[in-house]
Amino acid sequence: MISVLIVGAGNVASHLLRVFSDIDTLTVSQIGSRNLTNVPLANITILAVSDDAIATISAQISNPFVVHTSGSAALTDLQNKTQKGVFYPLQTFSKHKEIDFSQIPFCLEATNTTDLQTLTNLAKLIGNKVYHINSAQRKALHVAAVFVNNFTNHLFKIASDVCEKNQIPFEILHALIEETSNKVKVLPPAKAQTGPAIRNDEKTIKNHLNLLDKKQQEIYKILTKSIQNDS
Amino acid sequence: MISVLIVGAGNVASHLLRVFSDIDTLTVSQIGSRNLTNVPLANITILAVSDDAIATISAQISNPFVVHTSGSAALTDLQNKTQKGVFYPLQTFSKHKEIDFSQIPFCLEATNTTDLQTLTNLAKLIGNKVYHINSAQRKALHVAAVFVNNFTNHLFKIASDVCEKNQIPFEILHALIEETSNKVKVLPPAKAQTGPAIRNDEKTIKNHLNLLDKKQQEIYKILTKSIQNDS
């Protein structure tokens, strides 16, 4: 029986707690990050806390194996004196939306192969996709994730603003959004690129710019230029 | 029996030809856009040609009802002397990827309600989602589509470049891309926004910028600023 302790009370902590609770071969417990006077012993201690808190909190924990769940913090940001690792589920977690862990990639790192195997076993109890990713790679991956998630969502926001301004239901775009994200699974994004920018269709580009406000125009222009420079 | 003539030989033309051919209550024929000497008569003539060719080609057609399939051309760009309309399937069409028309929104426009009803009936033979969208709205919709499709795909391209440079398989990001596009169906994009920009996490933003090249930095900065201005 492996014991897991989750430290933290945010979205990642609560989703991990829920999914681990369903596994018969695990015992899981959870504590808030401000209550470190009586930390329960556990084989694996998972810090699901903000990046800034990783050093301070890990320094107060003497459990044998402490890992964080951050995409951008390094393994060496952990300040516990025992074994260290990273258990990073690459997904966007919302409080009120269930997560299918079987589809989530786990990016794992540890200082030795035994610890890495321990984390691999743990990840495989709840997921199918396990990657061994070092700290430098994970940082790069986190930037890439910002582009495909945060920035992409912001483009959706701009599209939604354009729709709202013109009394168009945003749901008309749902199918196109879905197809765009499905396409990238079967075709590299460089090959999937279409539209006025890559066609150098200056007339359409000019017409589009006329329909946008100053800030939207700025983003339209820079992305159009970037697509054209790439092709 | 309704007869449909498709003029054009590109992606939209061939996908429409395929899907209409499966409908028992339709007869469908197709001609290239450079062979307009002997245009077959049809109830509905669909010009699936480039925007620039719509005026010239429609001027040479005397069939009773001529529609184009463009997101950015106006209904009045049609130069036929008979009835005019727009039959715009809002989707990205690739030559080698099958399209599920049942999920595609059809944006329809016509000069009178009888013609609009004819187009609605035609769209409902192959799809479920039919919207009546005027020319001004359709232009705005086309800009919005560029944001959620062309520009989003370019962000995927940048993420893929970052992954490649750091020897990370791009497929790690597939689940996140899928979740990002699924989320927008249940949560307005303004509410779904997460990440360092909206958190004003300047430390992470600085770290991210250090990992990017000049052009990627420019895009990262402008999108971060835009997210922060929005919130």
Interface residues (C-beta under 8 A of the other chain):
Chain A: D51 D52 S72 L90 Q91 T92 S94 K97 Q103 I104 P105 C107 K129 Y131 I133 A136 Q137 K139 A140 L141 H142 V143 A144 A145 V146 F147 V148 N149 N150 F151 T152 N153 H154 L155 F156 K157 I158 A159 S160 V162 C163 K165 N166 Q167 I168 P169 F170 E171 I172 L173 H174 A175 L176 I177 E178 E179 T180 S181 N182 K183 V184 K185 V186 L187 P188 P189 A190 A192 Q193 T194 G195 P196 A197 I198 D201 K203 T204 N207 H208 L211 L212 K215 E218 I219 Y220 I222 L223 S226 I227 N229 D230
Chain B: D51 D52 S72 L90 Q91 T92 S94 K97 Q103 I104 P105 C107 K129 Y131 I133 A136 Q137 K139 A140 L141 H142 V143 A144 A145 V146 F147 V148 N149 N150 F151 T152 N153 H154 L155 F156 K157 I158 A159 S160 V162 C163 K165 N166 Q167 I168 P169 F170 E171 I172 L173 H174 A175 L176 I177 E178 E179 T180 S181 N182 K183 V184 K185 V186 L187 P188 P189 A190 A192 Q193 T194 G195 P196 A197 I198 D201 K203 T204 N207 H208 L211 L212 K215 E218 I219 Y220 I222 L223 S226 I227 N229 D230
